[in-house]
Amino acid sequence: MIDLARYALDAAARRPGVTYADVRLEESRSRSLGTKTGQLAGASSTESRGIGIRVLAGGAWRFAATDDLSRGGLDAAAALAAGIAAASATTSKRAVHLAPEPPARVVWVSECRIDPFAMPVERQVAHLLAADAEMRKEAGVTMTETSLVFDRTRQIFLSTEGSEIDQTRTVTGAGMAAHSFRENEIQKRSYPKSFGGQYQLRGWELVEELDLLRHAPRVASQCVALHAADQCPETTANLMLDSSQLALQIHESIGHPMEIDRVMGSEANYAGMSFLTLDKLNTLQYGSEIVNAVCDATVAHGPGLGTFIYDDEGVAAQCVDIIRNGVFRGYMSSRESAGAIGQTRSNGTMRAVGWNRLPLIRMTNVSHEPGPHSLDEVFAEDGIYMETNRSWSIDDKRFNFQFGCEIGWESRTASACVC
């Protein structure tokens, strides 16, 4: 693979007018399995291999990709990228300037103690069917779902500045849900969280730790019990969120607004803008003084989906303060956008969803740091505890957010209520 990437980089670099080029050669495989109410609902396996070529010419970016990895195919993609860049330079409002970044040469493989791709599919399906059957033992459960997803991607990144970065990441995800239909009402309980479950940069060991079979009876019984639960009261009270709902709040209301390409309008037509305009940096009180949040892609932070060694333009993973003592302190940036916010270096958040897509600024692991209070102190106050997201919506500037959860409890009486 490395020889193909080197050839493609050379093909791009020698095109007239090109001042910088990088390539991402990727090969990936995935496996997805699911059941529904005791039956296999889906089983798929895919493989993909291709290369993306990004060039800077005349102060303008352009990009081309191909799955034709012959020398002719690589030459054609390099010529296309350079040609588009030259054309774009005639309409660019400003020239692109890249913040400096030292070249890197590294090989890294994410931790994967038990390789899910080395395991028979039949064993994995049997694992799901066992959890599915356990949920259906509960009277009143009318539909059940389980899922497993595995993905492994090897990426080789090369640039004309001398970087050669070889990274392999294995992602595993697992989850289940019970549904109960009664009269005109549908209730749902999910584990370990909704919308597909829990995903981490790990192998089959994650599935073993989640232990779907052990949690299946609780998930099913809570699902049915929700039909008899009181509605969540309309009141002003302390609100406590479980980790999965809090993660969604952080992702939508902290992570996305701090992607600087949203702020500068370059992504407006794709996924909205941001209320965090440049004048709010270091001035906006984002939360109380005990709120501290980081954007952390380093391995030390844990096996999150935003963990890597280098981003998709060759910038090293970093831990960056974005909220400190409640005050907004930093955006997520790229080599191109760093200067706009007074940075001399990108903080390494450029990522693409595949070899045939441009890298964009995308949040890494955005997390609240622990506060000074214990869990017992949190629950010592009257309030409502809500668990597992059911629905959410947010406006295109990431300012107004609303959500509903699958289940909730009054913190003192522990009586269930629908939220």
N, C-alpha and C positions, 0 to 999 in steps of 0.2 A: 504493500500500500504506500509506503513512504516514497518509493521511486515514482509512482504515479503522481503523487502530490508534488514532488519536486519538478517533474516535467510540466505539470500544469502551471505551477508558479513561474517557471522560466518562460513558458509560452505567453503568460500575461505580462510579465515584466518587460519583455522585449518589444511589446507593441508601442508604436510611436506615441509620445505624449504621456505615457504612464509614469507617474512619480511614486506610486506606492501600489502594492498588490498583496492580497492574502488569499489563501485557499483553505477550504474545510472539506476534507475527504471523509465521508462517514459510511460505515456499514452498520446496519442494525437488524435485530430480529425481535419479534414480539409474539406473545401467546396470550390469548384471552379466552377465558372459560366462564360460563354462567349457567345457573339452573333457575327454573321457575316452577314452583309448586310440584316438586318431585320429578321433574323432567329436565333433561339437558336442553337448555334454551339457546346456547350458542357455544361454538368452539372454533377459534380461528388462529391461524399462524401466518405471520407475514415476515418477509425479509426485504430489505431495501439497501441499495448501494449507489452512491453518486457523489458528485462534487459541486460545491458552490465557489465561484470565483468573484472576488470583489476587487475593483480597481479604482484608483483615484487618478483622474486625468483632467487637466485644465481647471483644477480646484473643485471638481464635481465627482460624486460617487456614481457608480453603476455596478450592476450585478448580473451574472448569468449562471445557469446551472445546467448540468447534464448527467444522465446516467450512462452515457456512452463514454466509457473509460479507455477507448482506444486513443492512440496518439492523434488521429484525425478528429475524434470527438472533442478531445481536450483543446486542440488548436482552435476548433470552431467556437467553443464556448469562450475561450480567452479573447478571440477576435470580436465576438459579440459584446462582451462586457466592455472592452476598450472602446468600441464604436459607439455604444450607448453613452458612455461617459463623455466622449468628445462632443456628442450632440447636446447633452445636458448642460455642458459648460456654457453653451451659448445663451441659455436662459436662466442660469443660476443668479440669485440675488447677492450671494456672498460666497467667497471661496472657502473651502473646507480646510481647517488647520487642525492637525492632530496633536494632542498633548503627548509629550515624550513618554516612552515606555521601554525599559531595557529588554533586549531579546532574551528568550528563555528556551532551554532545551531540557525537557522532562518527559518521563513516562510515568503515568499514574493509573491505578486500577482501584475502583471503589471497593469497599469491603463487601464480600458476599461469601458467608461461611458455608451455605448450602445452596448449590447451584440449582435453580428451579428448572433450567433447561435440560439438566441431566436426569431429571426425574420423569418417570412415565406419566403421560397425560392421564391414563386410567386411574392412577393413584390420586392425582389432583382432583379429578372429577368425583371420585368416591368420597374425598374429603368434603367437598361441597354438598353432595347429596346427603351425607350423614347429618350435617348441620341443618339442611333444608328439612329433612324428615323430623328432626328434633323439634323444630319450630311448629310443624304441623300437628304435633301431639296436643297442642293447646286448643281446646274447643273454642270456636269463634274466629280462629285465624282462617282467612279465606284465600290468601295468596302469600307465597313466600318467594324470596329471591336471594341468591348468593352469587358472588363473583370473585374471580382471581384474574389478575393482570400481571404479566411479566414483560419487561423490556430491557434489552441490553444494546447499548450503542458505543461503538468505538469511533472516536473522532481524531483525525490528524490535522492539526492546524500549522500552516507554514506562512511566513510573511517575508517580504523583501527586506525587512529589518533584521532578519536572522533567526527568528523564532522557529522552533520545531517542537511542537507540543502534542503528545500522544496520550489521550485520556479515554478510559473505558468506564462507563457507568451502568450499573445494574439497578433497575427499579422494580420493586414488588408492591402490589396492592391487593387488599382483600377486604371483603365486607359482606354484610347480609342485611335483610330487612323483612319484617313481617307486616302484613296488611290485614285489616279487619273491616269488612263491609257490613254495615247494619243499618237497615232502613235507608235514609238518605245521607248517611255519614260514613266517611272513610277515615280510619285512623292508621297510623304508621309508626313503627319503631325500628330504628336502624342501629347497627353496631359495626365497627366502633364509632362510625359517624356516617352521615348521610351521603348520598351522591357517589356511591362506589366504594366507600370505606376509607381505610388508612393506606397511604402510600409512603414508602421510604426508600432511601438509597441502600437497600439491603437485599438479601436473598430469601429463600424459603424459611429461614429462621424467624422472619417477621410473622409469617402465617402461623407458625407454631406458638409464638408468644401471644398472638391475638386469641387463640384458642376459641374458635367460633362455636365448637360443639358445646363447650361449657357455658357459654353465654346465651345460647339459643333459647333455653326455657325462660329466662328472665325477659329477653326481648319479646317473646311471644306473649307472655302473660301481661306485660305492661301494655302491649298493643291493644289487647282485648279490654283491659281495665280502663283504658282511656274513654271508652264509651260511657262509663258511669261516673267519670270524674267531673268535678265542678269546672265551670269555665274560669279562666284566669280573671281575677277581679280587675275592674277599672279603678285604679287607685294611684296615688303617688307613694312610692316606696323604694327601698333599696333594691337594686337589681343585681343579681349575681349570675354570671354566665359560666357555663362549663368550658373546658379547654377548646373543644371543636368549634363552638359558636364564637368564642373570643378570637380564635385563629381567623375566622372569616371576617370579623369586624376589623382586625388588624390588617388583613389582606386588602380589603376594599377601602377602608377609611384612612389608612396610614400608608400602606404599600403603594397602591396605584397612584394616589395623588402626588407622591414624591418622585415619580418617574419624570425626569426633566424633559423628555420629548413630548409628554402631554402638556407640560407647562408652556413650552415654546411653540406649541401648535403643530408640530410636525406629524403628530399621530391623530389629529382631531377627527378626521374622517373615518378612522378605523375603530377606535374604542373610546372616544371622548377626550376631554381636556382635563384641567385640574383647577381647583380653587386656590391652590398654593402658588400664587404668583410670586415673582422674584422679590417683591418688597416685603414679603412675609418671612423670608429667611432670617433667622436669629431674632425675630421680633414676635412672632405669633405664639401665644400661649395655647398649646395644643391640648393640654390637660392639666391635672393638678400637679403639684411639685413632686409627687412620688412617682410620676410616670416617666419611665426611661425606656427607650426602644432603640434597637440596632438593626442594621441591615448586614447580615453576616453570612458570607459564602464559605468560610473556612471550615475545614474538616473538624476542627475543634468544637464547632458549634453543634455538630451532630449530623445524622444521616438524612437531613431534609432534602426535598427535591431541588432546593436552591443551593446545594453544596457542590463545589467543584474545586479544581486547583487553579485553572485559568478560564476566563470567560471566552466568548467566541470572537474576540479580536485580540487575544493574547495578553490580556491584563490579569495580573495575579489576583486571586481571591482575597478579599479584605473584610474586616469587621469595621463598620462605619456607624458612628452616632447619628441618628436621625431625629431623636427627641431626647433631650437631657433636662432633667428637673422640670419637665412639662413644656419646655420651649422647643419649637421647631428648629433643628440645627443643620439639616443637610438633605440634599437630593441624591438620588441615584443617577449616575452620569456615565457618559461614554468618553472616548478620546476626543471626539469632535465637540461635545457639549461642555466639557470640563471648564474651559475658559470662560464660558458665559456666566458661570457661578463662582468665579474667582479661584478655581482649583487649578493646580499645576499638573495634576494627574487624574486620570479617570479612576473611579472607585470600583471598576470591574463588574458592571452589571449588564453587559451586552450579551444577549443570547438569542439563538434561533431555534425554531421548532423542528428543523430538519435541514438536510444539505441543500434542499431546493428553496430555502427561504432566507431572506436577509436577516442578520441579527438586529434586534431592537433592544432598547433598554427595558429590561424585565426584572422585577424584584427578585432578590435572592431569598434567604431565610429572614423574613422580617418578624421580629419577636420582641415582646415586652420582657424586660429584665425583672426578676423577682422583686417584689416590694417588701416593706418592713413587717407586714402583718402575717400571722399564721393563719391556716385554714380555720382553726377553731375561732379565732378572732373575727374572721369574715362572717362566719355563720352565727356569731353571737348576737347580731342585729336582726331585727324583724325585716322581712323582705321576701322577694320571690326569686327562686333559683330556677333557671331555665337551661335546658339541655337539648342538644342536637338540632341543627338548623333544618327547617322545613321549607322555607322560602325567603327570598330577599329581593330587593330592588334598590337601585341607586341612580342618581341623575348623572348626566354626562360630564359634569364637573366634579364628581365624586364628593359632593357636599352633603346632600340629604339622603339618609339611609334608613330603610325600614326592614324589619325581618319578623319572622315567626318561627317558633321552635316546636318540636314534636311533643315535648312534655315539660312540665314544670312542677315545682313543689313550693309550698309556703315553708320558709326556712325553719320556723319553730314547730309547727304542727306536723310537718312532713306529710300533709295530705295532698294527693296528686290533683293537678288541675291541668286542663288543656290550655296550651299557650300558642 
